[in-house]
Amino acid sequence: MSVEFHQAGFAELDTRTFHDLLRLRIDVFVVEQSCAYPELDGRDVEPGTRHLWLARDGAVVAYLRILADPDGVARIGRVVVAPAARGAGLAGALLTEALAVVGDRPCVLEAQTHLVGLYAGHGFTVSGPGYVEDGIPHTPMRRIPN
C-alpha cells in the first residue's frame, strides 16, 4: 500500500482531516504516553503553521507541524506515527518532506530523547541540556542548513 504526502495551512484543512490529525495526536501523546496536557495550544491555527501528514488508504498514519517562530526560525513539533504504522520509516520520510518545506531557514525541535538519533540523521544537533516534560525526557535540537 502506498503512502500519500499532504501539506496544508489551517485554513486549507477540512473538518474531517483536522479531526483525524488531532485524533492521532491525542491517541498517542495524551492516551498512549499518559500525558495530560492541553493538546490544543492555539498554534495550529496560526497563519505560518504548516500541517504535514502521511495517509494510507485515506487514514492518517503520520503527522507533524511546522511552526513559524517570531525570530524566523522554523519549529517542528508534534511528530507522531500511528502505532500500527511504526517501524516503516514514516517519521523519517515525513521529516525529509518537512525539511524541504523549511528550506534554508534554521530549524529547531524538542526531541523525545530516545529519538535523538532519528533527528541527528536529518542534520539536527543537540542544542542544550536535556529536560523532562510530562514525565518524558526531551532534548532540544537545532539544524542549521549548509
Secondary structure as GFF3:
##gff-version 3
##sequence-region A 1 146
A	DSSP	beta_strand	4	8	.	.	.	ID=ss1
A	DSSP	three_ten_helix	10	12	.	.	.	ID=ss2
A	DSSP	alpha_helix	15	25	.	.	.	ID=ss3
A	DSSP	pi_helix	26	32	.	.	.	ID=ss4
A	DSSP	three_ten_helix	43	45	.	.	.	ID=ss5
A	DSSP	beta_strand	50	56	.	.	.	ID=ss6
A	DSSP	beta_strand	59	68	.	.	.	ID=ss7
A	DSSP	beta_strand	74	81	.	.	.	ID=ss8
A	DSSP	three_ten_helix	83	85	.	.	.	ID=ss9
A	DSSP	alpha_helix	90	102	.	.	.	ID=ss10
A	DSSP	beta_strand	107	112	.	.	.	ID=ss11
A	DSSP	three_ten_helix	113	115	.	.	.	ID=ss12
A	DSSP	alpha_helix	116	120	.	.	.	ID=ss13
A	DSSP	beta_strand	125	126	.	.	.	ID=ss14
A	DSSP	beta_strand	131	133	.	.	.	ID=ss15
A	DSSP	beta_strand	136	143	.	.	.	ID=ss16
###
